[in-house]
Structures are given as structure tokens and as C-alpha cells.
């Protein structure tokens, strides 16, 4: 079994705290985080892991392909998270190899509370061709953080993927491996009358197929089912706004249900 290593590093790369374990480990950091600190998970090999980088954010079943580096966010980059996240003088990080029955279970394959910008080794991962003003509260990763509060907008718990009024906006979800899915659930932002809403959107899948869906003005989840597809990524694009004065449609959460192969 691969050795798991968790670390807290300071801005100089020095180890503040380190733990090791065969397929499972935890790390307690007994000091307040400061700017420049980074959390590191070294999995030893690619595989499925229950990963928790902050006890407030909780854990996700993720697929890791290499060394995961997570800079502790501060200032504006932190306001899309619970104000309790990464705060205080005691922090618990955990990593545990997922069991086969957990990996094979029917679940939301899109959920990853540990997602971040840029090139990553921790999947699923959300990215987009636009995020409103580059602000953390409108980042693509907000759409897979598990928070479905959608009747307002802005700081946590109302973070969302914002498209900056772009008609050509595209959000992409990479799984890092092939999965099988047959269900997508969308929570569109519903801060009416501030918000507009989409009447239509198109999903494009890595297998070459596409699916156009239709939506209504609602804070309730929009659920779409389809024949099982084996895919490694999907994109949501060609969103059509409703005929409404507001120019601000947005996505609070996307859930993609299925199983690993």
C-alpha cells in the first residue's frame, strides 16, 4: 500500500507539521495559518482518496494523480469559503484510501471541496473560460463545492460561477479518469429580481455526444437523466438567457451522478 504524506509548509517551504501513514494518515497543525502557508498531500501513487484539507470544509472522495499543493487562501480569495475555514489555532487534515465499495457506489462524481484554480492533480476539477471580474465568489470551483444555497449572491454561502454577462461562457468539469454517468442536477442562482435565468443549455461530453436541456425560472434543482455515458469530462455551454431585464444568470452548483468503472 502506498505511503501517504500530509504536510503544512511555510512560505519558505519549511515543514511546520508532517505526518506519514500507509494508505491513511492524519495531521494536526497547532498554530494559526499565515500568508504563504501551503498544505501538501503526497499520495505515493494515483488512486481514490478521502481527502480533507480543512475540518470545516470536510472531506471529498477524490481521484489524485500526483502531489496536491493547496495554498491557504487569504483576503478576497477566502470570502467564497465559510469564515470558519482555515481559521483558529488548531487544524485537522486527513487522507484515507477509499475502499472499492465506496469508489463503485452511485454518487455525485462532481463533488470536490478541495478544488482550486490552475493545473491540479486532484479530481474532479472545474474550470471556465470566464469568471466574473476574477473574483473568488464567482469562480468555477464554487459550482462543485457542495453548497447549494442559491437565493442570494456574493460571499459564502452564496458563492457561484459567474459568467460576467458573457454569452459564450463555458464551464468544464474534468474527472481525471473515465466514469459512467446518467444524471445531471443543476442549481441555478435564483436571487430574483437581481438574477436572470437560463431557459436552455447544452452539455457536450468527451464521448462526442451532446445534450440540450431546458430550464424554468426556479430556485429548485433542475434534474436531467439520460442513457449511461462513459466520459472523462463534460462542458456546459450555449446557455440561453430568459427575456428578462437582468443580465446576471449564474450557476450555484452542478452535480453529476454515476459510478467509477
C-alpha positions in Angstrom: 0.0 0.0 0.0 1.3 3.5 -0.9 2.6 5.8 1.8 0.5 8.9 2.3 2.2 12.1 3.5 0.5 15.2 4.7 2.4 18.5 5.3 1.9 22.1 6.3 4.7 24.2 4.8 5.5 27.8 5.5 6.2 30.4 2.7 9.9 29.3 2.7 8.9 25.7 2.1 9.9 24.7 5.6 7.8 22.0 7.3 5.5 23.2 10.0 3.9 19.8 10.6 4.2 16.4 8.8 2.5 13.0 9.1 3.0 9.7 7.3 0.9 6.6 7.0 0.3 3.5 4.8 -2.9 4.3 3.0 -4.2 6.5 5.8 -2.9 9.4 7.9 -4.0 12.5 9.7 -2.2 15.7 10.6 -2.9 18.2 13.4 -1.4 21.6 13.0 -1.3 23.6 16.3 -0.8 27.1 15.0 -2.6 29.8 13.2 -2.1 29.8 9.4 -0.3 32.8 7.9 0.0 34.1 4.4 2.3 31.9 2.3 1.4 28.7 4.1 0.7 25.7 1.9 -1.0 22.3 2.5 0.5 19.4 0.7 -0.7 15.8 0.1 1.7 13.3 -1.4 -0.2 10.1 -2.3 2.7 7.9 -3.5 0.6 6.7 -6.4 -2.6 7.6 -8.4 -5.8 6.5 -6.7 -9.0 7.2 -4.9 -8.7 9.0 -1.6 -11.0 10.6 1.0 -9.2 13.9 1.4 -9.8 16.6 4.0 -7.6 19.7 3.9 -9.7 21.6 6.4 -12.1 20.2 9.0 -14.7 22.9 8.3 -14.8 22.2 4.6 -14.9 18.5 5.2 -13.8 15.7 3.0 -14.4 14.5 -0.6 -13.8 11.3 -2.4 -11.3 12.4 -5.0 -9.0 10.9 -7.6 -5.4 12.0 -7.2 -2.8 11.7 -9.9 0.2 13.3 -8.1 1.3 15.8 -5.4 -1.5 18.0 -4.3 -0.5 21.6 -3.2 -3.1 23.8 -1.7 -2.1 27.4 -0.8 -4.0 28.7 2.2 -6.3 31.5 0.9 -6.4 34.9 2.5 -8.3 38.2 1.9 -10.6 38.2 -1.1 -9.6 34.7 -2.1 -11.2 33.4 1.1 -14.7 35.0 1.0 -16.2 32.2 -1.0 -15.5 29.8 1.9 -17.0 29.6 5.4 -15.4 32.2 7.7 -14.5 29.3 10.0 -12.5 27.6 7.3 -8.7 27.6 7.9 -9.3 29.8 11.0 -8.0 29.4 14.5 -5.0 27.7 16.0 -5.8 24.0 15.6 -6.4 22.3 12.2 -7.1 18.7 11.2 -6.1 17.3 7.8 -6.9 13.7 6.9 -6.2 11.3 4.0 -7.6 7.8 3.7 -7.5 5.4 0.8 -11.1 4.8 -0.5 -12.4 1.3 -0.4 -13.6 -0.4 -3.6 -17.3 -0.4 -2.5 -17.0 3.4 -1.9 -15.5 4.0 -5.3 -18.1 1.9 -7.0 -21.1 3.4 -5.3 -23.6 5.6 -7.1 -22.8 9.2 -6.0 -22.2 12.8 -7.0 -19.0 12.4 -9.1 -18.6 16.2 -9.4 -18.1 17.0 -5.7 -14.7 18.2 -4.6 -14.4 20.6 -1.7 -10.7 20.7 -2.3 -10.8 22.1 -5.8 -8.7 25.1 -6.8 -7.6 27.1 -9.8 -4.9 26.1 -12.3 -3.4 22.8 -13.1 -4.3 20.2 -10.5 -3.7 16.6 -9.5 -6.9 16.3 -7.6 -10.2 15.5 -9.4 -12.9 16.3 -10.1 -11.8 19.8 -11.3 -13.9 22.7 -12.5 -12.6 25.4 -14.9 -14.2 28.0 -17.2 -13.4 30.5 -19.9 -14.7 33.4 -17.7 -15.2 34.1 -14.1 -16.8 37.5 -13.2 -14.0 40.0 -12.5 -11.8 37.1 -11.5 -13.3 37.2 -8.0 -13.3 34.2 -5.8 -17.1 34.4 -5.1 -17.7 33.8 -8.9 -15.0 31.1 -9.5 -15.9 27.9 -11.4 -14.8 25.8 -8.5 -17.7 27.1 -6.4 -20.0 25.1 -8.6 -18.6 21.8 -7.2 -18.1 22.7 -3.6 -21.4 21.0 -2.4 -23.1 24.3 -1.3 -26.5 24.7 -2.9 -27.7 27.9 -1.3 -28.9 29.9 -4.3 -31.3 32.7 -3.3 -28.7 35.4 -3.0 -25.2 36.1 -4.4 -21.8 37.1 -3.2 -19.9 35.8 -0.2 -20.3 32.3 1.3 -22.7 30.5 1.3 -23.9 32.3 -1.8 -20.8 31.8 -3.9 -21.4 30.7 -7.6 -19.9 30.5 -11.0 -20.4 34.0 -12.5 -20.2 34.5 -16.3 -19.6 38.2 -16.4 -22.6 38.6 -18.8 -20.8 36.6 -21.5 -23.0 34.7 -24.0 -20.1 32.4 -24.9 -19.4 31.3 -21.3 -18.3 27.6 -20.9 -17.7 25.7 -17.7 -15.8 22.4 -17.9 -15.7 19.5 -15.4 -12.7 17.1 -15.7 -12.9 13.8 -13.8 -9.2 12.8 -14.3 -10.3 9.3 -15.4 -13.3 7.7 -17.1 -16.5 7.5 -15.2 -20.1 6.4 -16.0 -22.9 8.9 -15.6 -26.6 9.1 -16.3 -27.8 12.1 -14.3 -27.0 15.8 -14.0 -28.6 18.2 -11.5 -28.2 22.0 -11.7 -28.8 24.6 -9.1 -29.0 27.8 -11.0 -28.7 31.0 -9.0 -32.1 32.4 -8.1 -31.6 35.8 -6.5 -34.6 37.3 -8.2 -35.0 40.0 -9.4 -31.3 40.6 -9.3 -30.7 37.4 -11.4 -31.8 36.3 -14.8 -32.0 32.6 -15.6 -31.2 30.2 -18.4 -34.0 28.7 -20.4 -31.6 26.4 -22.3 -28.1 24.9 -22.1 -26.1 22.4 -23.9 -23.9 19.7 -22.4 -21.0 18.3 -24.5 -19.4 15.1 -23.4 -15.9 13.6 -24.0 -17.5 10.7 -25.9 -18.5 13.1 -28.7 -22.2 13.3 -27.7 -24.2 16.4 -26.8 -27.4 17.1 -25.0 -29.6 20.2 -24.9 -31.7 20.8 -21.8 -34.4 23.2 -20.9 -35.0 25.1 -17.6 -37.5 27.3 -16.0 -37.3 30.2 -13.5 -36.9 28.4 -10.3 -34.7 28.1 -7.1 -35.4 24.3 -7.2 -32.9 21.9 -8.7 -33.1 21.1 -12.4 -32.7 17.4 -12.9 -31.8 15.7 -16.2 -31.4 12.0 -16.8 -30.1 10.2 -19.9 -28.7 6.9 -21.1 -25.4 5.9 -19.4 -22.3 7.6 -20.8 -18.7 6.7 -20.2 -16.9 10.1 -20.1 -13.8 11.7 -18.7 -15.1 15.3 -19.0 -18.1 17.4 -19.8 -18.8 21.0 -20.7 -21.9 23.2 -20.2 -22.2 25.9 -22.8 -24.7 27.7 -25.2 -26.7 29.0 -22.3 -29.7 31.0 -23.4 -30.9 33.8 -21.0 -34.6 34.4 -20.4 -36.2 37.5 -21.8 -35.7 39.4 -18.5 -34.2 42.8 -17.7 -31.5 41.3 -15.5 -28.2 40.5 -17.3 -27.0 38.2 -14.4 -27.6 34.4 -14.7 -25.2 32.2 -12.8 -24.7 28.6 -11.6 -24.6 27.8 -7.9 -23.9 24.0 -8.3 -23.6 21.2 -10.7 -24.0 17.6 -9.6 -23.1 14.7 -11.9 -24.3 11.3 -10.7 -22.9 7.9 -11.6 -20.1 5.4 -10.7 -16.5 4.8 -11.3 -15.6 2.0 -13.7 
